[in-house]
Every structure is written in structure tokens, then in C-alpha cells.
């Protein structure tokens, strides 16, 4: 099975503010998958910390 396109909705203050499309040609079970996931999550984590520091988002 190969996941080609995934989309997510972003929520800010409990409102949908955007749609994020992610495309990939990497097959499930590929040895690189965990490393690519970690890289993506590190970037998202840094972005969320910056937004939280500006007071634009709050913890649940």
C-alpha cells in the first residue's frame, strides 16, 4: 500500500483555518519512514512553540 496524498485541517481557537495537503511517494514500511516522520514532527513542534510564545495558541 502506498499513501500518496494526505490532508489535514488546522484549528486555531477552535476554528478551521486551513487545509494542509501532504504528498508522498514513500511506501508504508519503508525504512526511511520513521526518520522522515521525526523530521516533520520536529519542524511542526518548533512552529507550534513559536506560535504559543506569541500567545496565538493555547494548550488543551
VEXFILO-31156 format. One line per field, with one value per residue (C-alpha): residue in three letters; residue number from 1; x, y, z. Coordinates in Angstrom, 3 decimals. Layout:
# residues N
aa = c(ALA / ...)
i = c(NUM / ...)
xx = c(X / ...)
yy = c(Y / ...)
zz = c(Z / ...)
# end
This chain:
# residues 60
aa = c(UNK / UNK / UNK / UNK / UNK / UNK / UNK / UNK / UNK / UNK / UNK / UNK / UNK / UNK / UNK / UNK / UNK / UNK / UNK / UNK / UNK / UNK / UNK / UNK / UNK / UNK / UNK / UNK / UNK / UNK / UNK / UNK / UNK / UNK / UNK / UNK / UNK / UNK / UNK / UNK / UNK / UNK / UNK / UNK / UNK / UNK / UNK / UNK / UNK / UNK / UNK / UNK / UNK / UNK / UNK / UNK / UNK / UNK / UNK / UNK)
i = c(1 / 2 / 3 / 4 / 5 / 6 / 7 / 8 / 9 / 10 / 11 / 12 / 13 / 14 / 15 / 16 / 17 / 18 / 19 / 20 / 21 / 22 / 23 / 24 / 25 / 26 / 27 / 28 / 29 / 30 / 31 / 32 / 33 / 34 / 35 / 36 / 37 / 38 / 39 / 40 / 41 / 42 / 43 / 44 / 45 / 46 / 47 / 48 / 49 / 50 / 51 / 52 / 53 / 54 / 55 / 56 / 57 / 58 / 59 / 60)
xx = c(0.000 / 1.308 / -0.079 / 0.140 / -1.844 / -2.969 / -4.723 / -5.199 / -7.248 / -5.575 / -7.546 / -6.879 / -9.180 / -11.417 / -11.959 / -10.730 / -8.228 / -6.707 / -6.262 / -2.802 / -2.090 / 0.849 / 2.005 / 4.381 / 5.585 / 7.116 / 5.566 / 4.383 / 7.013 / 9.894 / 12.935 / 13.113 / 9.545 / 10.386 / 13.181 / 11.028 / 8.283 / 10.734 / 11.996 / 8.447 / 7.422 / 10.498 / 9.582 / 5.939 / 6.957 / 9.197 / 6.444 / 3.868 / 6.262 / 6.759 / 3.012 / 2.370 / 5.059 / 3.235 / 0.012 / -1.753 / -2.481 / -3.046 / -2.534 / -5.514)
yy = c(0.000 / 3.439 / 6.626 / 9.327 / 12.279 / 13.128 / 16.278 / 17.854 / 20.741 / 23.243 / 24.541 / 27.909 / 28.986 / 26.002 / 27.213 / 25.614 / 27.994 / 25.983 / 22.771 / 21.213 / 18.733 / 16.370 / 14.289 / 11.373 / 8.546 / 6.678 / 3.279 / 2.209 / 0.118 / 1.895 / 2.059 / 5.852 / 6.437 / 6.838 / 9.308 / 11.419 / 11.432 / 12.654 / 15.440 / 16.570 / 16.493 / 18.480 / 21.253 / 21.232 / 21.255 / 24.309 / 26.102 / 25.403 / 26.604 / 29.910 / 30.374 / 29.551 / 32.011 / 34.755 / 33.791 / 32.717 / 29.184 / 27.620 / 24.159 / 21.856)
zz = c(0.000 / -0.893 / 0.652 / -1.994 / -0.671 / 2.854 / 4.001 / 7.407 / 8.752 / 11.071 / 14.065 / 15.703 / 18.532 / 17.711 / 14.130 / 10.919 / 9.360 / 6.596 / 4.740 / 4.511 / 1.720 / 2.072 / -0.850 / -0.768 / -2.916 / 0.021 / 0.607 / 4.031 / 5.761 / 4.009 / 6.339 / 5.856 / 7.103 / 10.824 / 10.078 / 7.771 / 10.399 / 13.056 / 10.780 / 10.050 / 13.708 / 14.778 / 12.358 / 13.453 / 17.125 / 16.631 / 14.726 / 17.448 / 20.178 / 18.325 / 17.865 / 21.542 / 22.664 / 20.735 / 22.528 / 19.345 / 20.538 / 23.963 / 25.392 / 25.575)
# end
